[in-house]
Amino acid sequence: MKKAIWIYFSVLVVSPFYSCQSDHKASLAIRDFDKSLQPFLTKAVSTGIVGFDEATVYIEKHTKDGELILLSRSEHPILRAIAFREILSRPAFDHFSVIMNHLDDTAFVAVDKGEWGIQYRTISDYIIEEGRWKTIDDRKRTVDEIIMKHDNLRAAYTGLRMVELQEKYYPHIREMAQRERLFEEREEALYRLAKYKRRSDIPLIKQALLENDWRMGDASFGLMRDFPDTSYMEVLRTYYYHRRFYRSICHDGWGDVRTAVEYISTLAMYKSDSSVKILKLILNRKPLVPCAADTNSLREHLLHSIWDNACPAYADLRKQIRVDISNIIKRDSINERDFANNCHLAPVVDSPKDTAAEPVRW
């Protein structure tokens, strides 16, 4: 008990400097805390998940600021995560400094994400996801620090959308694009790498897409549309002939055509002999897909993609769809005119401004 009181007192003395220093490596055991708190700390650790269980709620409600500082130095990652979540909700702390000074806490914790299930995060990433910033510029400073010094974090990948591309980021982004990790994160780095438009990177990007063609999403197809190169046609051919196209719709019976739409948009803009062969196979398949899915919108998108990418290679296909696409265009024109004539739009009301001290989230 005396030991806990002494540590607590010492933290209170130095707490004004907490925003300037990081000392999470000075780990404290549960026995170092007040005895009345120890059972709840033990129970929170035993759950194995950073959530909103009874023990966690008790800890958050009954710990003072100084005790939270101690808890953020616990030897148990779960307790550190709980401490930081509460610290980031209390105005007494300099939240920006807390975030910036704990970007190297890379212990993993299981986090309860509600309907999204249990997800694993480093404590650094968890702090960032729970954090707030006063301005967009403050958040950009955080992203810059992460990319330059902590590019292994998930936040390095998700943060790429929040900053302008700079030359100093190139070696980090190239490394991030090659690193083995969740492909939905990695393809963000691949997209940004392609944005540098260096031909020497194209083989790397192409190989990464080929090896992960079954996992490609919006960023991958967007990459091949926004920064086209004839070598990416091999990726698009592989995607179709390995039946990734149909599996993206029929996987687990969901009938989701969003990824298929992305693929068709990308394929059609390449205007090559290879793309016309695949578009013809898709167009002439009966039924359009080998599963129970609402494919009306998919077929219309297919027709529009062929029609809107006029080229000699698509001449025969355009003749084949001329009547159908004309009817679709005429129908859409009538619908738009009827909407304009009959729809009385409510006046636009400005959304209420976020008056929070730190309105910017990740």
Residue pairs with C-beta under 8 A, 6 or more apart in sequence:
1 34
1 35
3 32
4 32
4 33
4 34
4 35
7 28
7 32
7 70
8 34
8 66
8 67
8 70
11 66
11 69
11 70
12 66
15 65
15 66
15 69
18 69
18 93
18 94
18 97
18 98
19 93
19 94
19 97
19 98
19 101
20 97
20 101
21 101
22 101
22 102
22 104
23 73
24 72
24 73
24 80
24 102
24 105
26 73
27 73
27 74
27 75
28 70
28 73
28 74
28 75
29 74
29 75
30 38
30 41
30 42
30 45
30 74
30 76
30 79
31 38
32 70
33 41
33 67
33 70
33 71
34 67
37 59
37 62
37 63
37 67
40 55
40 58
40 59
40 62
41 55
41 59
41 71
41 74
41 76
41 79
43 53
43 54
43 55
44 53
44 55
44 56
44 59
44 78
44 79
44 82
45 76
45 78
45 79
47 53
47 55
47 56
47 78
48 78
48 110
49 78
49 110
49 111
49 112
49 118
50 56
50 78
50 81
50 82
50 85
50 109
50 110
50 111
50 112
50 126
51 111
51 112
52 112
56 82
59 71
59 82
59 86
60 82
60 85
60 86
63 71
63 83
63 86
65 90
65 92
65 93
68 83
68 86
68 87
68 90
69 83
69 87
71 79
71 80
71 82
71 83
72 80
72 83
72 84
72 87
72 102
73 80
74 80
74 83
77 107
77 108
77 109
77 123
78 109
80 105
80 107
80 123
81 109
81 111
81 123
81 126
84 98
84 102
84 123
84 126
84 127
84 130
85 126
85 130
87 93
87 95
87 98
88 95
88 98
88 99
88 127
88 130
88 131
88 132
91 357
95 131
95 132
95 133
95 358
96 133
96 134
96 138
96 142
98 127
98 131
99 127
99 128
99 131
99 142
100 141
100 142
100 145
102 123
102 124
102 127
103 124
103 145
103 146
103 149
103 150
103 153
104 124
104 150
105 122
105 123
105 124
105 127
106 122
106 123
106 124
106 152
106 153
107 122
107 123
108 120
108 121
108 122
108 123
109 120
109 121
109 122
109 123
109 126
110 118
110 119
110 120
111 118
111 119
111 120
111 121
111 126
112 118
113 119
121 129
121 154
122 153
122 154
124 150
124 153
124 155
125 153
125 154
125 155
128 142
128 146
128 153
128 155
128 362
129 155
129 362
131 361
131 362
132 356
132 358
132 359
132 360
132 361
133 139
133 142
133 358
133 360
133 361
134 357
134 358
134 359
134 360
135 360
136 360
138 360
139 162
139 360
139 362
140 162
140 163
142 159
143 155
143 159
143 160
143 162
143 163
144 163
146 153
146 155
146 156
146 159
147 156
147 159
147 160
147 163
147 169
147 172
147 173
148 168
148 169
148 172
150 156
151 172
151 175
151 176
152 179
154 185
155 362
156 172
156 176
157 176
157 181
157 185
157 186
157 188
157 189
158 185
158 188
158 362
159 362
160 173
160 188
160 189
160 192
161 188
163 169
165 192
165 195
165 196
169 192
170 196
173 189
173 192
173 193
173 196
174 193
174 201
174 204
176 186
176 189
177 186
177 189
177 190
177 192
177 193
177 204
177 205
177 208
178 204
178 208
179 186
179 189
183 212
183 215
183 216
184 215
184 217
184 219
186 208
186 212
187 212
187 216
187 217
187 219
187 220
187 223
188 219
190 205
190 208
190 209
190 219
190 220
190 223
191 219
191 220
191 222
191 223
191 226
193 201
193 204
193 205
194 201
194 202
194 205
194 223
194 226
194 227
195 226
195 227
197 227
202 229
202 231
203 231
205 223
206 229
206 231
206 232
206 234
206 235
209 216
209 220
209 223
209 224
209 232
209 235
210 234
210 235
210 238
212 220
213 235
213 238
213 239
213 242
213 244
214 242
214 244
214 247
216 239
216 244
216 259
217 259
217 262
218 259
218 262
221 259
221 262
221 263
221 265
221 266
222 262
224 232
224 235
224 236
224 266
225 265
225 266
225 269
228 269
228 270
230 270
230 272
232 270
233 270
233 272
233 274
233 275
236 263
236 266
236 267
236 270
236 274
236 275
236 278
237 274
237 278
238 244
239 245
239 263
240 263
240 267
240 278
240 281
240 282
245 260
245 263
245 282
246 289
246 290
246 291
248 256
248 259
248 260
248 263
249 255
249 256
249 257
249 259
249 260
249 289
249 291
249 293
249 295
249 298
250 289
250 290
250 291
250 293
253 291
253 292
255 291
255 292
255 293
255 294
256 293
257 293
257 294
257 295
257 297
257 298
260 289
260 298
261 297
261 298
261 301
264 279
264 282
264 298
264 301
264 302
264 305
265 301
265 305
267 275
267 278
267 279
267 305
268 275
268 279
268 305
268 306
268 308
268 309
269 305
269 309
271 309
271 311
271 313
271 314
272 313
273 313
275 313
276 313
276 314
276 317
279 302
279 305
279 306
279 314
279 317
280 317
282 288
282 302
283 302
283 306
283 317
283 320
283 321
287 295
288 295
288 298
288 299
289 295
289 298
300 328
303 321
303 324
303 325
303 328
304 325
304 328
306 314
306 317
306 318
306 321
306 325
307 318
307 321
307 325
310 318
